[in-house]
Amino acid sequence: MQQSLLHIDRLGVSFQSDDGQTVQAIDQLSISLARGECLGIVGESGSGKSLTALSIMRLLPDAANIDSGQIHWFNQESETPVDLLALSQNDMRTYRGARIGMVFQEPMTSLNPVFRCGDQVCEAILQHQSMGKAQARIETLALFNRVRLPNPERIFDAYPHQISGGQKQRVMIAMALSCRPDLLIADEPTTALDVTVQKAILDLLKELRAEYGLSMLFISHDLGVISEVADRVAVMYKGRVVEAGTVKDVMQNPEHPYTRGLMACRPSLHGMFKRLPTLQDFFNDPNSKPVAVAEKEVKARREKLYTGKPLLKVEDVHVRYPSARNWLGQTSTWLEAVDGVSFDVFEGETFGIAGESGCGKTTLGRTIARLTDAHSGSVSYKGSSNVLALSSDAFRPLRREIQVVFQDPYASLNPRMRIGEAILEPMVVHGLHGDNKKRRDKVVSLLETVGLQADHFRRYPHEFSGGQRQRICIARALAVEPRLLICDEMVSALDVSVQATVLNLLLDLREQFGLTYLFISHDLSVIRQMCDRLLIMNKGKAEALGYPEDIYNNPGTEYVKNLIDSVPGV
């Protein structure tokens, strides 16, 4: 029998809402973790999984109230467990960092932007271990090498903004391991990372767990990721554990409708569904099953799509940025962000662009929308001449027809502008829908179209969830009646259940408004569900182009094969 390391006993955490109501965020939660074990905690945003981790670390926000429960820590040197919630802040510091390390979801906000990466890890070592600065530097470089950071000396002296997202997360892992903790808490450590970077991080965590004998609490909204790393899984819903067991038992025989819904919401690499199931479907009918799109339906759709002329024609587009300058300040070396890419998009089609971060897919989408300048090449829209060569005034009528929905909906919305005004503003700019009364009626109609309510008109962006904010951005794009919608990683940071709802909405809007999508994503399972054809990019070049199932079943290059093999599965 494995020795216990941590036991949470009937933990209760609540918040006071603005109107004085008590919101129970964690409700009588009880879970255990054995030494050397990895426990996965899975659930949607708001289920209480991250609050559970913050409760263990004693890092809850001031507004949180611990109403009940104990968190027992079992020291090997003592038979009596320690209640972490009863410790003073000074005593808790001997556990936080030294015995319990934590890797947070967003490494950019976890690392101090004004200090070098190496110095931040050194600080953690100096805080908890008896060694000098020179020895701490040697230890930090060894850790950077262990988490497979390229060129550890360079990373040591780099600031967080100078390294990639995957590298920042490796720095955070090195910091969490710097004091050889017994428990590592990983809170959504791979959310919004490319599948290849995600796989590398997951493989690294598994290696480190085996090497150091770590216990791990791995938090994620994705059961596919949990299935890759965890021994047992606890499924949380509204602050409670609704199902728990070994990963194999829970995945093969999910009993609770919520667990079934979470599993079914994930798109599959092996086919597409007419509609992705949502959690509500499983609460209404626990035996709900998605309906697959038949091969003959796919064939009929393709025959209809590819009989006409392309709506968009991209030919030999090059986008480059200066990467080095000589002593005169002249560019001596260029970085080819997009390197000679060509493809067609037909009216009504959903054309996917996939690849790792830095492959050029977002730059290509921004270039088509004239938000980034091209060095050479042409983009023809509706058979017109090269739109890249048009002046800003000449392109303005086309800008209305080519709209973009960006990855981060919160950064896309003005926090000081009510969402109704944000949707109405582009109508005014383009002189659409007559007067303001008609425009307001149109805004209300659009809000209802994307699944929101009329009374949301006067609310601010911070009053909505991530999925709702993305719906608002879709409504704003639809306000100017576009024909081509460029969707740039628009569901990458959403829960799988919210993601399913947004993807279903996009499919509905495509049929309702006759939209054409340029769908940019690093998630190949989402691409499989949404896209008629797929372009895979690598280092600015086109690596593969064709139907998704052909590319997935017969990857033509090692890069494509690695990309597909990196997708976590249930």
C-alpha positions in Angstrom: 0.0 0.0 0.0 1.3 3.4 -1.0 2.1 5.9 1.8 -0.1 9.0 1.9 1.5 12.4 1.1 -1.6 14.7 1.1 -5.2 14.4 2.1 -7.8 17.1 1.7 -10.7 16.6 4.1 -14.1 18.3 3.5 -12.6 21.6 2.2 -15.0 24.4 1.8 -14.1 27.8 0.1 -16.5 30.6 -0.6 -16.7 34.1 -1.9 -19.0 37.0 -1.3 -20.6 38.4 -4.5 -21.2 42.1 -5.1 -24.8 41.8 -4.1 -23.9 40.1 -0.8 -24.6 36.5 -1.8 -22.3 33.7 -0.8 -20.9 31.8 -3.7 -19.6 28.3 -2.7 -16.6 27.7 -5.0 -15.4 24.5 -3.3 -18.0 22.4 -1.5 -16.9 19.7 1.0 -14.0 18.5 -1.2 -12.1 15.4 -0.1 -9.3 13.9 -2.2 -6.0 12.0 -1.3 -2.6 11.8 -3.0 -0.1 9.0 -2.3 3.7 9.4 -2.5 4.9 8.9 -6.1 1.4 9.2 -7.5 0.1 11.5 -10.2 -3.5 12.6 -9.5 -5.3 14.4 -12.4 -8.0 16.9 -11.6 -10.2 17.8 -14.5 -13.2 20.1 -15.0 -14.3 23.3 -16.7 -13.3 26.8 -15.7 -15.1 27.6 -12.4 -15.2 24.0 -11.3 -12.8 24.8 -8.4 -9.8 22.8 -9.6 -7.3 25.8 -9.6 -8.8 27.0 -6.2 -8.0 23.6 -4.8 -4.3 24.0 -5.8 -4.2 27.6 -4.4 -5.7 26.3 -1.2 -2.9 23.7 -0.8 -0.3 26.5 -1.5 -2.1 28.9 0.8 -2.2 31.4 -2.1 -6.0 32.1 -2.1 -7.1 35.7 -2.9 -8.1 37.9 0.0 -11.7 37.7 -1.1 -11.8 33.9 -0.5 -13.1 32.5 2.8 -12.1 29.0 4.0 -15.3 27.8 5.6 -14.4 24.3 6.6 -11.9 21.4 6.2 -8.3 20.5 6.7 -5.4 19.8 4.3 -3.2 17.2 5.9 0.5 16.9 4.9 2.2 13.7 5.9 5.9 14.1 6.7 8.1 11.0 6.6 9.9 12.1 9.7 6.7 12.4 11.8 3.7 10.1 12.3 1.3 13.1 12.9 0.2 14.9 9.8 0.4 18.7 9.6 -2.7 20.7 8.8 -1.4 23.3 6.2 -4.4 25.5 6.8 -3.5 25.9 10.5 0.1 27.0 9.9 1.2 30.5 10.3 2.5 32.3 7.2 6.1 32.0 8.4 5.7 28.2 8.9 3.9 27.8 5.6 7.0 29.3 3.8 9.0 26.2 4.8 6.5 24.1 2.8 5.7 26.4 -0.1 8.5 26.1 -2.7 10.7 23.8 -0.6 8.2 20.8 -0.3 5.5 21.9 -2.6 6.4 23.4 -6.0 3.8 24.8 -8.4 3.8 25.5 -12.2 1.1 28.0 -13.1 -1.0 28.2 -16.2 0.4 31.4 -17.7 4.2 31.5 -17.4 4.4 35.1 -18.7 2.4 36.4 -15.8 4.2 34.1 -13.4 7.7 35.3 -14.3 8.7 38.9 -13.4 9.2 40.7 -16.7 11.9 43.0 -15.3 14.3 40.3 -14.0 16.3 37.8 -16.0 15.0 34.2 -16.1 18.1 32.8 -14.4 18.1 35.3 -11.6 14.5 34.4 -10.8 15.3 30.7 -10.4 18.4 31.6 -8.4 16.3 33.6 -6.0 14.1 30.6 -5.3 17.2 28.4 -4.6 18.8 31.1 -2.3 15.5 31.4 -0.4 15.3 27.8 0.5 18.8 26.3 0.3 22.1 27.1 2.0 24.4 28.1 -0.9 26.1 31.1 -2.4 25.2 33.0 -5.5 27.9 31.3 -7.6 26.7 27.8 -6.6 23.0 28.8 -7.2 24.0 29.9 -10.7 25.6 26.5 -11.4 22.5 24.7 -9.9 20.2 26.9 -12.1 22.2 26.1 -15.3 22.1 22.4 -14.4 18.3 22.6 -14.0 17.9 24.5 -17.3 19.9 21.7 -19.0 17.8 19.1 -17.2 14.5 20.6 -18.5 16.1 20.6 -22.0 16.3 24.3 -22.5 18.4 25.1 -25.6 21.5 27.1 -24.8 21.0 27.4 -20.9 23.6 30.3 -20.7 21.6 32.4 -23.1 18.3 31.6 -21.4 19.8 32.4 -18.0 20.5 36.0 -19.1 17.3 36.4 -21.2 14.2 38.3 -20.0 10.9 36.4 -20.2 9.7 38.3 -23.3 12.8 37.1 -25.2 11.9 33.4 -25.1 9.0 31.4 -26.4 5.9 30.2 -24.4 7.3 26.6 -24.2 10.6 27.8 -23.0 9.0 30.0 -20.4 7.1 27.0 -19.1 10.3 25.0 -18.9 11.8 27.9 -16.8 8.8 27.7 -14.5 9.3 23.9 -14.2 13.0 24.4 -13.4 12.0 26.9 -10.7 9.4 24.6 -9.2 12.0 21.8 -9.0 14.8 23.9 -7.8 14.3 22.9 -4.1 13.6 19.2 -4.8 9.9 19.3 -3.6 7.9 16.2 -2.7 4.9 17.5 -4.5 4.6 19.3 -7.9 1.3 21.0 -8.6 0.9 21.7 -12.4 -2.0 24.0 -13.0 -3.0 23.8 -16.7 0.7 23.9 -17.7 0.1 23.2 -21.4 -3.0 25.2 -22.1 -2.7 27.1 -25.4 0.6 25.5 -26.3 1.2 23.8 -29.6 0.6 20.1 -29.6 4.3 19.4 -30.2 5.4 21.7 -27.4 2.6 20.3 -25.2 3.9 16.7 -25.8 7.4 17.7 -25.0 6.3 19.3 -21.7 4.2 16.3 -20.7 7.1 13.9 -21.6 9.4 16.1 -19.5 7.1 16.0 -16.5 6.8 12.2 -16.7 10.6 11.9 -16.9 11.2 14.2 -13.9 8.5 12.4 -11.9 10.3 9.1 -12.4 13.8 10.6 -11.8 12.9 12.5 -8.6 10.2 10.3 -7.2 7.8 13.2 -7.4 4.1 13.2 -6.5 2.1 15.3 -8.9 -1.2 17.1 -8.9 -2.0 17.7 -12.6 -4.9 20.1 -13.3 -6.4 20.4 -16.7 -9.7 20.9 -18.5 -8.7 18.3 -21.2 -9.2 14.6 -20.4 -6.9 13.7 -23.3 -4.0 15.5 -21.5 -4.9 13.9 -18.2 -4.9 10.4 -19.8 -1.2 11.0 -20.8 0.2 11.7 -17.4 -2.1 10.7 -14.5 -2.5 7.4 -12.5 -5.9 8.5 -11.1 -8.4 11.2 -12.0 -10.9 13.2 -10.0 -13.6 15.0 -12.1 -14.8 18.3 -10.5 -18.0 20.0 -11.1 -19.2 23.1 -9.2 -16.7 22.6 -6.4 -17.4 18.9 -5.9 -15.8 15.7 -7.1 -18.5 13.9 -9.1 -16.4 11.0 -10.2 -13.0 9.5 -9.3 -10.9 6.4 -10.0 -8.1 5.1 -12.1 -7.6 6.8 -15.4 -8.4 3.6 -17.2 -11.7 3.0 -15.3 -12.9 6.5 -15.6 -12.0 6.8 -19.3 -13.4 3.4 -20.3 -16.5 3.5 -18.1 -17.5 7.1 -17.2 -20.6 7.0 -15.0 -21.5 10.6 -14.4 -23.1 12.6 -17.3 -20.6 15.4 -16.7 -17.7 13.1 -17.3 -19.3 11.6 -20.4 -19.9 15.1 -21.7 -16.3 16.2 -21.1 -15.1 13.2 -23.1 -17.6 13.6 -25.9 -17.0 17.3 -26.3 -13.5 16.7 -27.6 -13.3 16.6 -31.4 -11.8 13.4 -32.9 -8.9 12.9 -35.3 -10.8 10.0 -36.9 -13.9 11.7 -38.2 -16.3 14.7 -38.0 -19.7 15.0 -36.4 -22.7 17.0 -37.6 -22.6 18.7 -34.2 -20.2 18.3 -31.3 -22.1 17.1 -28.2 -22.2 19.7 -25.3 -22.5 19.2 -21.6 -26.1 20.2 -21.7 -26.9 17.3 -24.1 -25.5 14.8 -21.6 -27.4 16.4 -18.6 -30.6 16.1 -20.7 -29.8 12.6 -21.9 -26.9 10.7 -20.3 -26.8 8.3 -23.2 -26.5 11.0 -25.8 -24.3 10.2 -28.8 -22.9 12.4 -31.5 -24.0 11.7 -35.1 -21.0 11.3 -37.5 -21.0 12.9 -40.9 -21.3 10.1 -43.5 -18.7 9.8 -46.3 -21.3 10.4 -49.0 -22.3 13.7 -47.3 -18.6 14.8 -47.3 -18.3 13.8 -51.0 -21.5 15.7 -51.9 -20.3 18.8 -50.1 -16.9 18.7 -51.8 -18.5 18.3 -55.2 -20.6 21.4 -54.6 -17.8 23.5 -53.1 -15.1 23.0 -55.8 -17.2 23.5 -59.0 -17.0 27.3 -59.0 -14.1 29.8 -59.0 -12.1 30.5 -55.8 -13.2 33.3 -53.6 -9.6 33.8 -52.4 -6.5 33.1 -54.4 -3.1 33.4 -52.6 0.0 33.2 -54.8 3.6 33.0 -53.7 3.2 35.3 -50.7 6.4 36.3 -48.9 6.4 38.2 -45.5 9.8 38.9 -43.9 11.2 40.8 -41.0 14.7 42.1 -40.2 16.6 39.7 -37.9 20.0 41.3 -37.9 21.5 44.7 -38.9 25.0 45.9 -39.8 26.9 48.7 -38.1 25.2 51.2 -40.5 21.8 50.1 -39.2 21.0 48.4 -42.5 19.3 45.0 -42.5 21.8 42.2 -43.2 19.7 39.2 -42.4 15.9 38.6 -43.0 13.6 36.2 -41.2 11.1 34.7 -43.8 7.9 34.5 -41.7 5.9 33.4 -44.8 8.0 31.9 -47.6 6.3 31.5 -50.9 2.9 30.1 -49.8 0.1 29.6 -52.4 -3.4 28.2 -52.1 -7.1 28.8 -53.1 -10.1 29.1 -50.9 -13.6 28.5 -52.4 -16.8 30.2 -51.4 -18.5 28.4 -48.5 -15.4 26.4 -47.7 -13.7 26.2 -44.3 -10.0 26.2 -45.1 -7.7 25.2 -42.3 -4.1 26.4 -41.6 -2.2 24.5 -39.0 1.4 24.3 -37.6 3.5 25.1 -34.6 4.0 28.6 -33.1 6.3 30.6 -35.4 5.4 28.6 -38.5 3.8 31.7 -40.1 0.1 30.8 -40.0 -1.1 33.9 -38.0 1.2 36.2 -40.1 -0.3 34.7 -43.3 -3.9 35.3 -42.0 -3.0 38.9 -41.0 -1.4 39.5 -44.4 -4.6 38.4 -46.2 -6.6 40.8 -44.0 -4.1 43.6 -44.8 -3.1 43.9 -41.1 0.5 43.0 -42.0 2.4 44.1 -45.1 3.7 41.5 -47.5 7.2 41.7 -49.1 6.0 40.1 -52.4 3.2 37.9 -53.8 -0.4 38.5 -54.6 -3.8 37.9 -53.0 -6.8 38.0 -55.2 -10.3 38.3 -53.7 -13.5 37.6 -55.8 -11.4 37.6 -58.9 -10.0 41.1 -58.4 -6.5 42.2 -59.0 -3.9 42.0 -56.2 -5.5 43.4 -53.1 -2.1 43.7 -51.4 -1.2 46.5 -53.9 -4.4 48.5 -53.2 -4.2 51.8 -51.3 -5.9 51.9 -47.8 -8.8 53.8 -49.3 -9.2 51.4 -52.2 -9.1 48.4 -49.9 -11.6 49.8 -47.4 -14.8 48.4 -49.0 -13.1 45.0 -49.0 -12.1 45.3 -45.4 -15.8 45.0 -44.5 -16.0 41.7 -46.3 -12.8 40.2 -44.8 -13.1 40.1 -41.0 -10.8 38.6 -38.3 -11.7 36.9 -35.0 -8.6 36.9 -32.9 -7.3 34.4 -30.3 -7.7 36.5 -27.2 -11.3 37.9 -27.0 -10.5 40.0 -23.9 -7.6 41.8 -25.6 -9.8 42.3 -28.7 -12.5 44.2 -26.8 -12.2 47.7 -25.3 -12.6 47.2 -21.6 -14.2 50.7 -21.2 -16.8 50.2 -24.0 -20.1 48.4 -23.5 -20.3 45.3 -25.7 -23.4 46.7 -27.6 -21.5 49.8 -28.5 -18.5 47.7 -29.6 -20.7 45.7 -32.0 -22.4 48.9 -33.2 -19.2 50.8 -33.9 -18.1 49.0 -37.1 -21.7 49.5 -38.6 -21.2 53.3 -38.1 -17.7 53.2 -39.6 -19.0 51.5 -42.7 -22.3 53.4 -42.9 -24.5 50.2 -42.6 -28.1 49.7 -41.6 -29.4 53.2 -41.8 -29.7 55.1 -38.5 -28.6 54.2 -35.0 -32.0 52.8 -34.0 -31.8 50.2 -36.8 -28.2 49.5 -35.9 -29.2 48.9 -32.2 -31.9 46.5 -33.4 -29.3 44.7 -35.5 -26.9 44.5 -32.5 -29.7 42.8 -30.4 -30.4 40.4 -33.3 -26.7 39.5 -33.6 -26.4 39.0 -29.8 -29.3 36.5 -30.0 -27.9 34.9 -33.1 -24.6 34.0 -31.2 -26.5 32.7 -28.1 -26.5 35.8 -25.9 -29.3 38.0 -24.6 -30.6 41.4 -25.6 -30.0 42.8 -22.1 -26.3 42.0 -22.5 -26.1 45.1 -24.7 -25.1 47.4 -21.8 -22.6 45.1 -20.1 -18.8 45.5 -20.2 -16.4 42.7 -21.4 -15.2 41.8 -17.8 -18.8 40.7 -17.0 -18.6 37.8 -19.4 -16.8 34.5 -19.5 -14.1 33.6 -22.1 -16.6 31.7 -24.3 -19.1 34.6 -24.1 -16.5 37.1 -25.0 -15.5 35.1 -28.0 -19.2 35.1 -29.1 -19.3 38.9 -28.8 -16.2 39.1 -31.1 -18.0 36.8 -33.6 -21.1 39.1 -33.4 -18.9 42.2 -34.0 -17.3 40.6 -37.0 -20.8 39.6 -38.4 -22.1 43.2 -37.9 -20.5 44.3 -41.2 -21.9 41.3 -43.1 -18.5 39.8 -44.2 -18.1 37.0 -46.7 -14.7 35.8 -45.4 -14.0 35.3 -41.7 -10.4 34.6 -40.6 -10.6 32.7 -37.3 -7.1 32.9 -35.6 -6.7 30.3 -32.8 -10.1 31.5 -31.5 -10.9 28.4 -29.4 -7.4 27.5 -28.3 -7.7 28.7 -24.7 -11.3 27.6 -24.1 -12.6 24.7 -22.1 -13.5 21.7 -24.3 -17.2 22.1 -23.5 -17.2 25.8 -24.3 -15.0 25.1 -27.4 -17.7 22.6 -28.6 -20.4 25.2 -28.3 -18.4 27.9 -30.2 -17.5 25.4 -33.0 -21.2 24.4 -33.3 -22.0 28.1 -33.5 -19.5 28.6 -36.3 -21.0 25.7 -38.3 -24.5 27.1 -37.9 -23.4 30.6 -38.9 -21.6 29.2 -42.0 -24.9 27.8 -43.2 -27.0 30.8 -42.1 -24.9 33.6 -43.6 -23.1 31.7 -46.4 -19.7 32.4 -44.7 -16.3 31.2 -45.9 -13.7 30.5 -43.1 -10.0 30.7 -43.0 -9.6 28.6 -39.8 -6.1 28.9 -38.1 -5.4 26.5 -35.3 -2.6 24.3 -33.8 -5.2 21.8 -32.7 -5.5 19.1 -35.4 -8.6 17.5 -33.8 -10.4 20.8 -34.1 -9.2 21.2 -37.7 -10.6 17.7 -38.4 -14.0 18.7 -37.1 -14.2 22.0 -38.9 -12.2 22.1 -42.1 -12.8 20.9 -45.7 -9.2 21.2 -46.6 -6.0 21.8 -44.7 -2.6 23.5 -45.2 0.1 22.6 -42.8 2.9 25.2 -42.5 6.5 24.7 -41.2 9.0 27.6 -40.9 7.0 29.8 -43.2 6.6 27.2 -46.0 3.7 25.0 -47.0 4.5 21.5 -45.7 1.3 19.7 -46.8 -2.0 20.6 -48.5 -5.1 18.4 -49.0 -8.1 16.9 -47.3 -7.6 16.4 -43.6 -8.2 12.6 -43.6 -5.6 12.1 -46.4 -3.0 14.1 -44.5 -3.7 12.4 -41.2 -3.7 8.9 -42.6 -0.7 9.4 -44.9 1.5 12.1 -43.5 4.0 12.9 -46.3 6.8 14.2 -44.1 8.3 13.6 -40.7 7.2 17.0 -39.5 3.5 16.3 -40.3 3.8 12.8 -38.7 5.2 14.3 -35.5 2.5 16.9 -35.4 -0.2 14.2 -35.6 1.5 11.9 -33.1 1.7 14.7 -30.6 -2.1 15.0 -30.3 -3.1 13.7 -26.8 -5.8 11.0 -26.9 -8.3 9.5 -24.5 
